[in-house]
Amino acid sequence: MLSLKDKVVFVTGASSGIGEATAQAFAGLGARILMCARRVDRLEKLARTLESGHKVAAHYFRLDVRDRAAVDWAIAGLPSEWRAIDVLVNNAGLSRGMDKLPNGLVDDWEEMIDTNVKGLLYVSRAVLPGMIERGRGHIINIGSIAGHELYPGGNVYCATKFAVRALSKGLRLDLSGTPIRVSEVAPGMVETEFSIVRFHGDAERAGKVYQGLTPLGPDDIADAVVWCATRPLHVNVSDVMIWPTAQASPALVHRK
């Protein structure tokens, strides 16, 4: 098991759900946690929890990964003690709506594409040169089973997660000959704020998504992310798919 004690782990979208659980999991291994999200008040609370509960250093800043200039400025402006990023977890992402494409909202499409695809690219592009220069690093992208199989109403969201899958594979090709590792962790149904965001704040509709089954939790995905990061340096776990036992495909779920 590779030690991550005192290593810098950068988690995007760390204010809730999988991102928050991932920050907690790495802090439990003694890593120094660098975090960003749009909801800085939540990051402030999480940083206090990490520092008091795990006795690790935590640094956070507000960032919308859709803003390329802001991404470049934030990474370039990191304090010197936080610049040597060892692990980047590209977690920031979202889904909006389940409309059939002819009725889809273009604003929803743009938000998903800008966050899930372009945001991942912007952050990776800002962080990778430093990793290559230092001769160490690991990029872990949070994908989805939606990047492996389509489902009705998934159209643009699935397309963005197919893109994450392609970019992860492309990065491994581009980084061949370097010690930089690239992994993708692709979850099935995880009970977070995901469905509330997808349904534009409709909590009742979101709650029905998880009724009658035991979905995955954020800690399940964080555990897989940490497992990828802690393999020996000669081991690159390229793809991990994680399903709830009750889910056989994106659209086939057994409910009690």
C-alpha positions in Angstrom: 0.0 0.0 0.0 1.4 3.3 -1.1 1.6 5.9 1.7 0.0 9.2 1.1 0.9 10.7 4.4 1.8 14.4 4.0 1.0 14.2 0.2 -1.1 16.9 -1.4 -4.5 15.6 -2.6 -6.6 18.0 -4.6 -10.4 17.3 -4.7 -12.7 19.4 -6.9 -16.3 19.7 -6.0 -15.5 18.9 -2.4 -18.4 20.7 -0.8 -20.7 17.6 -0.6 -21.3 14.0 -1.7 -18.5 12.0 -3.2 -16.1 15.0 -3.1 -16.6 15.5 0.6 -16.3 11.8 1.4 -13.1 11.6 -0.7 -11.5 14.5 1.1 -12.4 12.8 4.4 -11.0 9.4 3.3 -7.7 10.8 2.2 -7.4 12.9 5.4 -7.8 9.7 7.3 -4.6 8.5 5.6 -2.7 11.6 6.7 -2.8 13.4 3.4 -2.9 17.2 3.1 -6.2 18.1 1.6 -6.6 20.8 -1.1 -10.2 21.5 -2.0 -12.3 23.7 -4.2 -16.0 24.1 -4.9 -18.5 26.9 -5.5 -20.0 26.7 -2.0 -17.1 28.0 0.0 -19.0 28.1 3.3 -19.3 24.3 3.1 -15.6 24.0 2.4 -14.7 26.1 5.4 -16.7 23.8 7.6 -15.1 20.7 6.1 -11.6 22.1 6.5 -12.2 22.7 10.2 -13.5 19.1 10.5 -10.4 17.7 8.7 -8.0 19.7 10.7 -9.6 18.9 14.1 -10.6 15.3 13.4 -7.7 14.0 11.4 -5.0 16.5 12.4 -4.1 17.2 8.8 -3.6 20.5 7.0 -6.4 21.6 4.7 -6.6 24.5 2.2 -9.6 25.5 0.3 -10.8 28.1 -2.2 -13.9 28.9 -4.2 -13.8 27.9 -7.8 -16.2 27.3 -10.6 -14.3 24.8 -12.9 -16.3 26.1 -15.9 -14.3 29.3 -15.7 -11.0 28.6 -17.5 -9.3 31.9 -16.5 -10.3 31.3 -12.8 -8.9 27.8 -12.9 -5.6 28.9 -14.3 -5.4 31.8 -11.8 -6.3 29.7 -8.8 -3.7 26.9 -9.6 -1.0 29.4 -10.5 -1.7 31.4 -7.3 -1.6 28.5 -4.8 0.7 29.0 -1.8 4.1 27.4 -2.4 3.4 24.6 0.2 0.3 23.5 -1.8 1.6 23.6 -5.4 3.1 20.1 -5.5 -0.1 18.2 -6.1 0.4 14.5 -5.8 -3.2 13.3 -6.5 -5.9 15.2 -8.4 -9.5 13.9 -8.0 -11.6 15.4 -10.8 -14.9 15.1 -9.0 -16.8 18.3 -9.9 -19.7 17.3 -12.1 -23.5 17.3 -12.3 -26.6 16.2 -14.3 -29.5 18.4 -15.3 -32.9 17.1 -16.5 -34.1 13.9 -18.2 -35.9 15.5 -21.1 -35.8 13.8 -24.5 -33.3 15.7 -26.7 -35.9 17.5 -28.9 -37.3 19.0 -25.7 -34.0 19.5 -23.8 -33.0 22.8 -22.3 -29.9 24.2 -23.9 -28.8 25.8 -20.7 -28.9 22.4 -19.0 -26.7 21.0 -21.8 -24.2 23.8 -21.6 -23.9 23.5 -17.8 -23.2 19.7 -18.0 -20.8 20.0 -20.9 -19.0 23.0 -19.3 -18.7 21.3 -15.9 -18.2 17.6 -16.7 -16.0 17.9 -19.7 -14.5 21.3 -20.1 -14.0 21.8 -16.3 -12.2 18.5 -16.1 -10.0 19.5 -19.0 -9.2 23.0 -17.5 -8.2 21.6 -14.1 -6.2 18.7 -15.5 -4.4 21.0 -17.9 -3.5 23.4 -15.1 -2.2 20.6 -12.8 -0.5 18.2 -15.1 2.6 20.2 -16.1 3.7 20.3 -12.5 3.2 16.6 -12.0 5.3 15.9 -15.1 8.0 18.2 -14.0 8.2 16.7 -10.6 8.0 13.1 -12.0 5.1 12.0 -9.9 1.3 12.3 -9.8 -2.1 10.6 -10.2 -5.2 11.8 -11.9 -8.4 10.1 -10.8 -11.5 11.1 -12.7 -15.0 10.4 -11.4 -17.0 9.0 -14.3 -20.2 7.1 -14.2 -21.8 4.0 -15.5 -23.6 6.5 -17.7 -20.2 6.7 -19.5 -20.5 3.0 -20.4 -24.2 2.5 -21.1 -27.0 4.8 -22.2 -30.4 5.1 -20.7 -33.6 6.9 -21.7 -33.4 10.6 -20.9 -29.7 10.4 -20.3 -28.7 11.8 -23.7 -26.3 14.7 -23.0 -25.3 13.6 -19.5 -24.3 10.2 -20.8 -22.4 11.9 -23.6 -20.4 14.0 -21.1 -19.5 10.8 -19.1 -18.6 9.0 -22.3 -16.3 11.9 -22.8 -14.8 11.5 -19.4 -14.1 7.9 -20.2 -12.4 8.8 -23.5 -10.4 11.6 -21.9 -9.1 9.2 -19.2 -8.0 6.8 -21.8 -6.5 9.6 -23.9 -4.6 10.9 -21.0 -3.0 7.4 -20.4 -1.9 7.5 -24.0 -0.5 11.0 -23.8 1.3 10.3 -20.6 2.9 7.1 -21.7 6.6 7.2 -20.8 5.9 9.3 -17.7 5.3 8.0 -14.2 1.9 9.8 -14.0 -1.0 7.4 -13.4 -4.6 7.9 -14.7 -7.7 6.2 -13.3 -11.4 6.5 -13.7 -13.9 5.5 -11.0 -17.4 5.0 -12.5 -20.3 4.7 -10.0 -23.8 3.5 -10.4 -26.6 5.0 -8.2 -25.1 7.0 -5.3 -27.4 8.7 -2.9 -26.1 12.3 -2.8 -27.5 15.7 -4.0 -27.1 14.4 -7.5 -30.8 13.8 -8.2 -31.9 17.0 -6.5 -29.6 18.9 -8.8 -30.8 16.9 -11.8 -34.4 17.7 -11.0 -33.7 21.4 -10.3 -34.4 21.2 -6.6 -37.4 18.9 -6.7 -36.6 16.9 -3.5 -39.7 14.8 -3.7 -38.9 13.5 -7.2 -35.3 13.1 -6.3 -36.2 11.0 -3.3 -38.1 8.5 -5.4 -34.9 7.6 -7.3 -33.6 5.8 -4.3 -36.8 4.3 -2.9 -37.1 0.5 -2.4 -33.4 -0.2 -2.7 -30.1 0.3 -1.0 -28.0 2.6 -3.2 -24.3 3.3 -3.0 -23.2 5.9 -0.6 -20.4 8.6 -1.1 -18.1 6.6 1.2 -18.3 3.6 -1.1 -16.9 5.6 -4.0 -14.3 7.4 -1.8 -13.1 4.0 -0.7 -12.5 3.0 -4.3 -10.8 6.3 -5.1 -8.4 5.8 -2.2 -7.8 2.2 -3.2 -6.7 3.3 -6.7 -4.4 6.0 -5.3 -2.7 3.7 -2.8 -1.7 0.9 -5.2 2.1 0.5 -5.6 3.6 3.0 -8.1 4.0 0.3 -10.8 0.3 -0.4 -10.7 -2.2 1.8 -12.6 -5.9 0.9 -12.0 -7.4 2.2 -15.2 -11.1 1.6 -14.6 -13.3 0.8 -11.7 -17.1 0.3 -12.1 -19.2 0.2 -8.9 -22.9 -0.8 -8.8 -25.4 -1.2 -6.0 -26.3 -4.8 -5.8 -29.9 -3.9 -6.7 -28.8 -2.3 -9.9 -28.1 -4.4 -13.0 -27.9 -1.6 -15.6 -28.5 2.2 -15.6 -32.2 1.5 -16.3 -32.7 -1.8 -14.5 -33.1 -1.5 -10.8 -34.8 -4.0 -8.4 -37.0 -2.3 -5.9 -38.6 -4.0 -2.9 
